[in-house]
Amino acid sequence: MLDNFNYALVWGTSTKYNPQRVGKEHMLHDEDVLQVIVKTANQQKRDKNYNQKVQAYFDKYKKKKKALKT
């Protein structure tokens, strides 16, 4: 989930406005409400290491499929 994190919306005392858009480094206060927004499929495709992620997933899938055949 951390790889696909885009931003978060926070309601509570740790923000100036409700809701406020914040990043990973924002420090939450007690009883704050958090909504996590992940990257869309198009945003993920534009990442520089997207091809490596897809290839690793495909290799893992093929290895698992080959193990089931034997």
C-alpha positions in Angstrom: 0.0 0.0 0.0 2.9 2.3 0.7 4.1 2.0 -2.9 0.7 3.1 -4.2 0.1 5.9 -1.7 -0.9 9.2 -3.4 -2.1 11.4 -0.5 -4.5 11.4 2.5 -7.4 13.5 3.7 -7.4 14.3 7.4 -10.2 15.7 9.6 -9.3 16.7 13.1 -7.1 18.8 15.3 -3.8 18.2 13.5 -4.9 20.1 10.4 -5.7 23.8 9.8 -8.7 23.0 7.5 -11.2 20.1 7.5 -10.5 18.1 5.4 -6.9 18.8 4.6 -4.8 17.0 2.0 -1.6 15.7 3.6 1.4 13.5 2.7 3.1 10.5 4.4 5.1 12.6 6.9 2.0 14.3 8.5 1.8 13.7 12.3 -1.7 12.8 13.4 -3.3 13.7 16.7 -5.5 11.6 18.8 -9.0 11.0 17.3 -8.1 12.4 13.8 -10.0 10.8 10.9 -7.9 9.6 8.0 -8.9 8.7 4.4 -6.1 7.2 2.3 -6.1 7.9 -1.5 -4.0 5.5 -3.6 -2.7 6.1 -7.1 -4.9 5.4 -10.0 -3.9 2.7 -12.6 -2.7 5.5 -15.0 -0.6 7.1 -12.3 1.0 3.7 -11.5 1.8 3.1 -15.1 3.7 6.4 -15.3 6.0 5.3 -12.4 9.6 4.7 -13.5 9.7 1.2 -12.0 6.3 0.0 -13.2 7.8 -2.3 -15.8 9.9 -4.0 -13.1 6.9 -4.5 -10.9 4.8 -6.0 -13.7 7.7 -8.3 -14.8 8.3 -9.5 -11.2 4.6 -10.3 -10.8 4.5 -12.2 -14.1 7.6 -14.2 -13.2 6.1 -15.1 -9.8 2.9 -16.2 -11.5 4.7 -18.4 -14.1 6.8 -20.0 -11.4 3.7 -20.8 -9.3 1.9 -22.2 -12.4 4.9 -24.3 -13.4 5.1 -25.8 -9.8 1.4 -26.8 -10.0 2.0 -28.7 -13.3 4.7 -31.0 -11.8 
